[in-house]
Amino acid sequence: MEKRENIVFIATSIDGYIADKEGGISYLEMVPNPEQNDMGYGKLMERVDALVMGRNTYEKVLSFGIGWPYTKPVYILSNTLESVPQEFQYKVELVKGSLEEVLEQMHAKGHHKLYIDGGKVIQQFLSEDLIDEMILTTIPILLGGGVPLFAHLPKELPFELKESKVFLGEVTRRTYIRKRELKNDS
């Protein structure tokens, strides 16, 4: 059976917000990036089979007005969204239910390495201890409020730092792997 992995790749402010108080993400462009360094995004997309995002993230992507930026299948987790615009019907699939049920559907379609995106969705996956790797890029700004990446968890989740890199002289990217205890079969 192919190894299943749920991977977070997201940027935050120093104080842990993924969007400002108005839901904006313009802070992501505050550090000049004339070479358009993707800071590992392209490599991530080569690794994953599909993306999982929430309704808010999906609507934010649509608001960019750049066309659909993904070539991999995208699953939208939403209990309220009933349909997607005609031009996206073959690019996204709406899914609902428990995370266990949703993951079963994706795995049945051969999607085992998943890019988990969006604040609430990441929080749900973390709450159920379903994140295997987190790639966190920190932009050097304090937003002082907004949409937090992390929320209350039912238990502590230890991670191990796998890599730390600096991009553009001031943006840091840290890769963490979930430390899991090996189950003893005896």
Backbone as CSV, one residue per row, in Angstrom:
resi,resn,N_x,N_y,N_z,CA_x,CA_y,CA_z,C_x,C_y,C_z
1,MET,0.856,-1.188,0.000,0.000,0.000,0.000,0.894,1.241,0.000
2,GLU,0.518,2.192,-0.818,1.286,3.436,-0.913,1.195,4.215,0.396
3,LYS,2.324,4.826,0.782,2.359,5.613,2.013,1.426,6.819,1.880
4,ARG,0.647,7.029,2.907,-0.276,8.158,2.928,0.348,9.289,3.726
5,GLU,0.286,10.490,3.154,0.846,11.662,3.812,-0.080,12.847,3.622
6,ASN,-0.265,13.590,4.701,-1.006,14.845,4.663,-0.019,15.943,4.994
7,ILE,0.184,16.859,4.049,1.241,17.852,4.146,0.649,19.263,4.127
8,VAL,1.081,20.077,5.070,0.706,21.494,5.113,1.853,22.293,4.495
9,PHE,1.530,23.234,3.623,2.510,24.180,3.065,1.816,25.528,3.117
10,ILE,2.256,26.391,4.036,1.535,27.646,4.228,2.472,28.713,4.776
11,ALA,2.125,29.964,4.532,2.894,31.094,5.049,2.116,31.767,6.166
12,THR,2.876,32.291,7.134,2.273,33.017,8.249,3.091,34.263,8.550
13,SER,2.495,35.130,9.336,3.233,36.253,9.924,4.040,35.696,11.090
14,ILE,4.921,36.507,11.653,5.692,36.074,12.822,4.760,35.647,13.952
15,ASP,3.641,36.370,14.098,2.710,36.048,15.181,1.671,34.987,14.807
16,GLY,1.896,34.266,13.718,1.108,33.074,13.419,-0.204,33.266,12.694
17,TYR,-0.366,34.393,11.994,-1.607,34.631,11.254,-1.392,34.349,9.766
18,ILE,-2.396,33.737,9.144,-2.308,33.439,7.707,-3.012,34.499,6.872
19,ALA,-3.791,35.349,7.524,-4.441,36.487,6.861,-4.588,37.595,7.890
20,ASP,-4.671,38.835,7.398,-4.775,39.971,8.318,-6.202,40.109,8.861
21,LYS,-6.454,41.176,9.610,-7.745,41.363,10.276,-8.914,41.486,9.302
22,GLU,-8.626,41.881,8.060,-9.677,41.973,7.038,-9.698,40.743,6.132
23,GLY,-8.897,39.743,6.451,-8.829,38.532,5.630,-7.862,38.656,4.466
24,GLY,-7.126,39.764,4.399,-6.203,39.993,3.294,-4.885,39.251,3.467
25,ILE,-4.212,39.013,2.347,-2.929,38.317,2.382,-1.841,39.108,1.656
26,SER,-2.029,40.400,1.504,-1.041,41.216,0.795,0.314,41.236,1.502
27,TYR,0.326,40.951,2.815,1.593,40.908,3.544,2.559,39.880,2.948
28,LEU,2.016,38.877,2.238,2.856,37.836,1.633,3.813,38.407,0.583
29,GLU,3.486,39.586,0.067,4.301,40.191,-0.989,5.166,41.335,-0.474
30,MET,5.313,41.461,0.844,6.065,42.596,1.399,7.568,42.482,1.196
31,VAL,8.076,41.265,1.015,9.507,41.077,0.767,9.704,40.978,-0.742
32,PRO,10.493,41.877,-1.324,10.706,41.825,-2.777,11.227,40.456,-3.228
33,ASN,10.640,39.958,-4.312,10.994,38.642,-4.839,11.113,38.748,-6.359
34,PRO,12.091,39.528,-6.847,12.190,39.779,-8.292,12.422,38.516,-9.128
35,GLU,13.031,37.489,-8.543,13.288,36.241,-9.279,12.083,35.299,-9.221
36,GLN,11.038,35.685,-8.491,9.850,34.850,-8.313,10.194,33.473,-7.741
37,ASN,11.046,33.454,-6.722,11.413,32.215,-6.038,10.159,31.638,-5.392
38,ASP,9.824,30.383,-5.700,8.601,29.791,-5.151,8.816,29.160,-3.776
39,MET,10.015,29.219,-3.272,10.364,28.772,-1.919,9.926,27.334,-1.629
40,GLY,9.965,26.499,-2.651,9.659,25.078,-2.475,8.285,24.643,-2.921
41,TYR,7.460,25.581,-3.363,6.091,25.231,-3.775,6.086,24.245,-4.951
42,GLY,6.931,24.488,-5.943,6.983,23.598,-7.109,7.358,22.174,-6.729
43,LYS,8.333,22.038,-5.835,8.740,20.699,-5.376,7.605,20.026,-4.615
44,LEU,6.889,20.787,-3.808,5.744,20.224,-3.088,4.722,19.694,-4.085
45,MET,4.403,20.495,-5.097,3.384,20.088,-6.063,3.793,18.829,-6.833
46,GLU,5.094,18.616,-7.012,5.570,17.378,-7.644,5.323,16.173,-6.738
47,ARG,5.349,16.387,-5.433,5.200,15.297,-4.455,3.764,14.867,-4.218
48,VAL,2.816,15.792,-4.350,1.441,15.499,-3.941,0.588,14.996,-5.104
49,ASP,-0.468,14.251,-4.724,-1.428,13.718,-5.699,-2.633,14.636,-5.870
50,ALA,-2.976,15.355,-4.796,-4.184,16.189,-4.812,-4.101,17.217,-3.690
51,LEU,-4.995,18.200,-3.744,-5.088,19.239,-2.725,-6.419,19.124,-2.009
52,VAL,-6.407,19.483,-0.732,-7.626,19.549,0.067,-7.671,20.951,0.651
53,MET,-8.759,21.658,0.408,-8.893,23.007,0.958,-10.333,23.248,1.379
54,GLY,-10.511,24.259,2.187,-11.843,24.629,2.632,-12.468,25.644,1.695
55,ARG,-13.714,25.927,1.974,-14.470,26.864,1.141,-13.830,28.246,1.110
56,ASN,-13.378,28.746,2.266,-12.796,30.088,2.302,-11.557,30.183,1.430
57,THR,-10.702,29.177,1.485,-9.488,29.179,0.670,-9.851,29.087,-0.808
58,TYR,-10.797,28.231,-1.131,-11.269,28.093,-2.512,-11.784,29.439,-3.035
59,GLU,-12.602,30.114,-2.240,-13.148,31.405,-2.671,-12.055,32.471,-2.775
60,LYS,-11.042,32.402,-1.908,-9.916,33.347,-1.977,-9.150,33.121,-3.285
61,VAL,-8.908,31.864,-3.642,-8.205,31.558,-4.897,-9.009,32.092,-6.084
62,LEU,-10.322,31.909,-6.072,-11.169,32.413,-7.165,-11.104,33.940,-7.247
63,SER,-10.953,34.603,-6.097,-10.949,36.073,-6.067,-9.692,36.672,-6.705
64,PHE,-8.649,35.866,-6.894,-7.416,36.379,-7.495,-7.609,36.756,-8.960
65,GLY,-8.630,36.180,-9.607,-8.903,36.496,-11.009,-7.791,36.064,-11.965
66,ILE,-7.092,34.992,-11.638,-5.967,34.538,-12.467,-6.254,33.232,-13.188
67,GLY,-7.476,32.768,-13.120,-7.776,31.445,-13.655,-7.434,30.404,-12.603
68,TRP,-7.716,29.172,-12.888,-7.488,28.108,-11.913,-6.013,27.743,-11.912
69,PRO,-5.310,27.918,-10.773,-3.851,27.746,-10.762,-3.356,26.313,-10.554
70,TYR,-4.250,25.348,-10.353,-3.818,23.995,-10.006,-4.001,23.021,-11.161
71,THR,-3.029,22.130,-11.304,-3.146,21.077,-12.311,-3.515,19.746,-11.661
72,LYS,-3.385,19.662,-10.356,-3.743,18.441,-9.609,-5.211,18.531,-9.194
73,PRO,-5.831,17.371,-8.908,-7.211,17.400,-8.416,-7.307,18.186,-7.106
74,VAL,-8.402,18.913,-6.947,-8.631,19.709,-5.738,-9.968,19.288,-5.131
75,TYR,-9.919,18.972,-3.845,-11.119,18.637,-3.090,-11.444,19.815,-2.180
76,ILE,-12.704,20.267,-2.236,-13.167,21.371,-1.409,-14.009,20.793,-0.278
77,LEU,-13.544,20.962,0.963,-14.306,20.516,2.127,-15.320,21.591,2.468
78,SER,-16.588,21.277,2.338,-17.628,22.246,2.683,-18.931,21.516,2.954
79,ASN,-19.544,21.870,4.058,-20.859,21.302,4.364,-21.983,22.177,3.835
80,THR,-21.650,23.371,3.310,-22.690,24.294,2.862,-22.652,24.554,1.354
81,LEU,-21.497,24.458,0.742,-21.387,24.726,-0.695,-22.068,23.589,-1.459
82,GLU,-23.001,23.933,-2.345,-23.770,22.921,-3.075,-23.229,22.650,-4.473
83,SER,-22.579,23.660,-5.064,-22.066,23.471,-6.424,-20.935,24.464,-6.659
84,VAL,-20.219,24.235,-7.760,-19.145,25.140,-8.161,-19.484,25.669,-9.544
85,PRO,-18.917,26.828,-9.918,-19.193,27.359,-11.253,-18.846,26.337,-12.338
86,GLN,-19.581,26.397,-13.431,-19.438,25.462,-14.556,-17.981,25.249,-14.971
87,GLU,-17.202,26.345,-15.061,-15.825,26.218,-15.557,-14.894,25.474,-14.598
88,PHE,-15.352,25.221,-13.357,-14.512,24.518,-12.383,-15.008,23.105,-12.085
89,GLN,-16.091,22.679,-12.737,-16.691,21.388,-12.405,-15.767,20.200,-12.646
90,TYR,-14.799,20.324,-13.547,-13.881,19.210,-13.794,-12.531,19.450,-13.125
91,LYS,-12.436,20.519,-12.349,-11.178,20.859,-11.677,-11.259,20.673,-10.175
92,VAL,-12.453,20.758,-9.622,-12.630,20.603,-8.180,-13.769,19.631,-7.903
93,GLU,-13.692,19.041,-6.715,-14.771,18.156,-6.280,-15.160,18.552,-4.866
94,LEU,-16.449,18.750,-4.651,-16.937,19.067,-3.320,-17.036,17.781,-2.513
95,VAL,-16.541,17.823,-1.271,-16.636,16.660,-0.393,-17.133,17.112,0.967
96,LYS,-17.888,16.238,1.622,-18.370,16.537,2.965,-18.411,15.261,3.767
97,GLY,-18.506,15.441,5.065,-18.495,14.297,5.970,-17.321,14.406,6.918
98,SER,-17.098,13.338,7.673,-15.972,13.341,8.610,-14.673,13.286,7.809
99,LEU,-13.572,13.727,8.420,-12.284,13.672,7.722,-11.935,12.244,7.355
100,GLU,-12.263,11.309,8.216,-11.999,9.894,7.921,-12.725,9.463,6.646
101,GLU,-13.999,9.828,6.520,-14.779,9.475,5.320,-14.219,10.160,4.078
102,VAL,-13.873,11.432,4.219,-13.344,12.201,3.092,-12.012,11.612,2.629
103,LEU,-11.141,11.288,3.576,-9.844,10.695,3.212,-10.026,9.341,2.544
104,GLU,-10.986,8.547,3.016,-11.265,7.248,2.380,-11.635,7.441,0.912
105,GLN,-12.470,8.450,0.622,-12.865,8.737,-0.765,-11.648,9.086,-1.617
106,MET,-10.772,9.931,-1.081,-9.586,10.361,-1.834,-8.621,9.204,-2.047
107,HIS,-8.394,8.414,-1.004,-7.491,7.274,-1.128,-8.021,6.258,-2.132
108,ALA,-9.342,6.069,-2.164,-9.948,5.140,-3.116,-9.702,5.585,-4.564
109,LYS,-9.500,6.884,-4.766,-9.227,7.418,-6.105,-7.729,7.464,-6.401
110,GLY,-6.904,6.905,-5.490,-5.466,6.860,-5.705,-4.726,8.097,-5.244
111,HIS,-5.372,8.948,-4.476,-4.738,10.168,-3.972,-4.288,9.926,-2.539
112,HIS,-2.987,9.679,-2.371,-2.445,9.307,-1.061,-1.571,10.381,-0.433
113,LYS,-0.979,11.236,-1.252,-0.137,12.322,-0.753,-0.906,13.623,-0.983
114,LEU,-1.404,14.193,0.110,-2.330,15.314,0.014,-1.737,16.600,0.566
115,TYR,-1.937,17.670,-0.167,-1.563,19.026,0.262,-2.789,19.602,0.958
116,ILE,-2.666,19.845,2.260,-3.773,20.355,3.064,-3.611,21.872,3.174
117,ASP,-4.627,22.632,2.738,-4.504,24.083,2.680,-5.741,24.749,3.272
118,GLY,-5.515,25.881,3.920,-6.614,26.668,4.486,-6.650,26.537,5.992
119,GLY,-6.798,27.653,6.661,-6.724,27.697,8.116,-7.635,26.722,8.837
120,LYS,-8.927,26.759,8.559,-9.867,25.888,9.275,-9.623,24.420,8.958
121,VAL,-9.297,24.117,7.708,-9.049,22.731,7.312,-7.786,22.205,7.999
122,ILE,-6.738,23.020,8.018,-5.504,22.617,8.709,-5.803,22.381,10.189
123,GLN,-6.571,23.277,10.797,-6.918,23.115,12.210,-7.697,21.822,12.452
124,GLN,-8.626,21.486,11.545,-9.391,20.239,11.675,-8.464,19.029,11.592
125,PHE,-7.577,19.033,10.596,-6.653,17.909,10.431,-5.738,17.778,11.653
126,LEU,-5.236,18.902,12.171,-4.385,18.853,13.359,-5.170,18.352,14.571
127,SER,-6.400,18.801,14.709,-7.230,18.392,15.837,-7.414,16.877,15.873
128,GLU,-7.449,16.267,14.684,-7.609,14.808,14.601,-6.265,14.104,14.378
129,ASP,-5.164,14.836,14.563,-3.808,14.300,14.430,-3.602,13.625,13.072
130,LEU,-3.968,14.337,12.014,-3.865,13.790,10.660,-2.828,14.511,9.799
131,ILE,-1.974,15.329,10.402,-0.928,16.018,9.638,0.395,15.294,9.876
132,ASP,1.085,14.951,8.786,2.356,14.239,8.861,3.554,15.170,8.694
133,GLU,3.350,16.255,7.966,4.447,17.189,7.698,3.877,18.591,7.588
134,MET,4.613,19.560,8.163,4.226,20.957,8.032,5.412,21.737,7.490
135,ILE,5.181,22.454,6.406,6.189,23.332,5.816,5.658,24.746,6.029
136,LEU,6.269,25.449,6.990,5.782,26.759,7.410,6.762,27.840,6.982
137,THR,6.275,28.779,6.199,7.088,29.906,5.759,6.660,31.120,6.567
138,THR,7.641,31.800,7.185,7.334,32.949,8.039,7.788,34.243,7.367
139,ILE,6.825,35.134,7.184,7.081,36.460,6.629,7.384,37.389,7.808
140,PRO,8.427,38.213,7.731,8.838,39.020,8.891,7.945,40.238,9.148
141,ILE,6.747,39.956,9.631,5.810,41.019,9.998,4.937,40.512,11.141
142,LEU,4.574,41.414,12.041,3.584,41.118,13.077,2.268,41.731,12.614
143,LEU,1.257,40.921,12.427,-0.046,41.428,11.982,-0.912,41.877,13.157
144,GLY,-0.662,41.361,14.349,-1.411,41.796,15.529,-2.835,41.296,15.590
145,GLY,-3.189,40.367,14.729,-4.539,39.808,14.705,-4.865,39.366,13.291
146,GLY,-5.948,38.630,13.159,-6.360,38.140,11.850,-6.801,36.698,11.933
147,VAL,-6.502,35.947,10.897,-6.887,34.540,10.815,-5.705,33.702,11.309
148,PRO,-5.840,33.053,12.481,-4.719,32.287,13.021,-4.540,30.954,12.295
149,LEU,-3.296,30.513,12.203,-3.045,29.187,11.635,-3.432,28.109,12.633
150,PHE,-3.082,28.308,13.895,-3.308,27.263,14.889,-4.442,27.623,15.825
151,ALA,-5.081,26.580,16.367,-6.180,26.748,17.320,-5.979,25.721,18.432
152,HIS,-6.937,25.667,19.326,-6.898,24.717,20.443,-6.791,23.292,19.897
153,LEU,-5.976,22.488,20.543,-5.837,21.076,20.185,-6.223,20.211,21.375
154,PRO,-6.808,19.042,21.136,-7.185,18.166,22.245,-5.979,17.562,22.968
155,LYS,-4.820,17.520,22.299,-3.610,16.983,22.935,-2.390,17.589,22.252
156,GLU,-1.248,17.457,22.916,0.005,17.930,22.332,0.387,17.056,21.144
157,LEU,0.978,17.677,20.124,1.436,16.954,18.944,2.914,17.280,18.724
158,PRO,3.808,16.375,19.098,5.234,16.665,18.889,5.640,16.534,17.422
159,PHE,6.453,17.493,16.970,7.009,17.490,15.624,8.520,17.601,15.738
160,GLU,9.210,17.140,14.723,10.664,17.233,14.668,11.054,18.158,13.522
161,LEU,11.962,19.093,13.783,12.445,19.987,12.741,13.315,19.191,11.779
162,LYS,12.932,19.161,10.516,13.681,18.429,9.498,14.624,19.364,8.746
163,GLU,14.166,20.616,8.517,14.965,21.547,7.728,14.544,22.973,8.052
164,SER,15.510,23.874,7.961,15.237,25.297,8.116,16.036,26.027,7.043
165,LYS,15.361,26.876,6.270,16.019,27.617,5.191,15.609,29.073,5.239
166,VAL,16.482,29.924,4.730,16.174,31.346,4.607,16.117,31.685,3.118
167,PHE,15.078,32.387,2.726,14.900,32.832,1.348,14.885,34.357,1.319
168,LEU,15.396,34.926,0.269,15.357,36.372,0.051,15.980,37.144,1.213
169,GLY,16.852,36.477,1.957,17.561,37.114,3.047,16.759,37.354,4.312
170,GLU,15.435,37.084,4.292,14.643,37.381,5.493,13.377,36.545,5.678
171,VAL,13.043,35.707,4.736,11.875,34.839,4.862,12.384,33.458,5.277
172,THR,11.821,32.898,6.349,12.262,31.578,6.792,11.223,30.512,6.444
173,ARG,11.736,29.341,6.100,10.860,28.183,5.860,11.373,27.038,6.712
174,ARG,10.478,26.532,7.553,10.824,25.408,8.411,9.950,24.220,8.059
175,THR,10.588,23.057,7.974,9.868,21.825,7.676,9.878,20.954,8.920
176,TYR,8.686,20.579,9.354,8.517,19.750,10.545,7.857,18.428,10.165
177,ILE,8.324,17.342,10.776,7.753,16.017,10.572,7.102,15.582,11.888
178,ARG,5.906,15.049,11.790,5.180,14.580,12.985,5.921,13.397,13.587
179,LYS,6.242,13.508,14.875,6.888,12.413,15.602,5.784,11.505,16.120
180,ARG,5.771,10.289,15.651,4.750,9.323,16.076,5.432,8.158,16.774
181,GLU,4.808,7.681,17.827,5.350,6.519,18.524,5.080,5.285,17.678
182,LEU,6.079,4.412,17.626,5.887,3.153,16.917,5.003,2.253,17.757
183,LYS,4.014,1.660,17.087,3.108,0.768,17.808,3.763,-0.603,17.932
184,ASN,3.719,-1.145,19.124,4.292,-2.454,19.384,3.232,-3.517,19.134
185,ASP,3.532,-4.442,18.239,2.548,-5.457,17.857,2.522,-6.671,18.793
186,SER,3.321,-6.697,19.837,3.367,-7.883,20.701,2.247,-7.928,21.691
